[in-house]
Amino acid sequence: MSDRAGAKDARDTARPDVAPGSSGGRGVDRTSSRPAAVAAALLLALSGLAACGGEERPRARPAPLPSVPEPVSEPLTPQVADREFRTYVADEDVARASGDERLALSWTSDGQSALTAAEFRRAAFDGDPVRRFTYGKPKLWVPKLKEDVYPQWFVASVPRTVAGKPKSTGTALMAFMRRSAETGWRLSFSTELRPKAKPPKVVVDAQGYAEPLATTDETVLIRPREVPGIQATMASEGPDSVAAKVMKKGDLTSGYYKQTRKERKKAADKKFTRQIVFVATPYPYFSLRTEHGGGLVLYSLFRNSVTRGDVENPKIKPAIPGNVAHLLDGTVEGVEIDVTEAYQYAVTDPARAKKGKAQPKADVVGSTGAPVKANTPKLKD
């Protein structure tokens, strides 16, 4: 699925008001001499202006601004998607090569904007250049949408390599979105398949279009809008959660639960408390039909954490973790550190099994994320 200025008309204020006059003489034919009298009065007025500091000249009228054409809706086709993908790749490389964060952000939106800003900030903090990428040939999954209905979106699956690191090649899943006819295409979402994960096989028809899934589609095991909540539940409750009946256990699901327990214990050993929770984001999610009636769902989650010391002993403060140092100024004002991490996931959602058949589970096959926000609130009086 996935914002100019006007000009004021100038007025002509340089033309002086001129009152007509008369000669005032006797025996003069006023009808025949009126033009001469007006001309004389005008000459006197102009000479008076000159005597007071120079002749004031009329200002030129500015030409009217050209009219701005109304935005035109463009049908989303595989050809349009290919054009926009290649445009983004070229624009992204220009921004990253020049280290221009503002330019890079102009091509992104939603969770991808938060992650892009964090990446530029981290590079500046470390004194390193921002990563650049080289892309292979993409597979474009373009849903057939109505021309005048927004937002419009498509997904690209493409080999991607970090420049200078030939062994870093992976498969990126990138979702582009256009929110209205007045706005351009932006990269809303980007994640990378896990090394051993099988690439999803999205169904594409003879015209090159993919099938989008409705948010409440019940032909798949987990309705697309509920997939983020299922993963967050497993992260909170662990392998014994009821959510484990429909989603595979692993380091990106029940593994988060185990990681949280370890972090809490480590913090407690240092007399700190540690709280971690996965929550939904306001960012859009994208879902497409895959082979055998399954689905591919792309979405984001926040991981919010708080490390807190004892307010009764404010001199003992938690240390700033190295992965968020670039988001803080090097000091902890109070006794706690709050961190928000943004993660973007890809999940394969299997079709509901027929009666008597084994039911496969949903699987998290792609993940990308980083800290995007951190603060150290002051102690309250």
Secondary structure, DSSP 8 states (H G I E B T S, - for coil): -------------------------SS--HHHHHHHHHHHHHHHHHHHHHHTTS-----------------------HHHHHHHHHHHHHHHHHHHHHT-HHHHHTTB-HHHHHHHHHHHHHHHHHT-----EEE---EEEEE---TT-S-EEEEEEEEEEETT-GGG-EEEEEEEEE-STTS--EEEEEEEB-TT-----B-B-TTSEE-B--TT--SBSS-GGGHHHHHHHHHHH-TTSGGGGTB--STTTHHHHHHHHHHHHHHHHTT-EEEEEEEE-SS--EEEEBGGG-EEEEEEEEEEEEEE--TTSTT------GGGGGGS-S--SSSEEEEEEEEEEEEEE-B---TTS----BEEEEEEEEEEEEE------
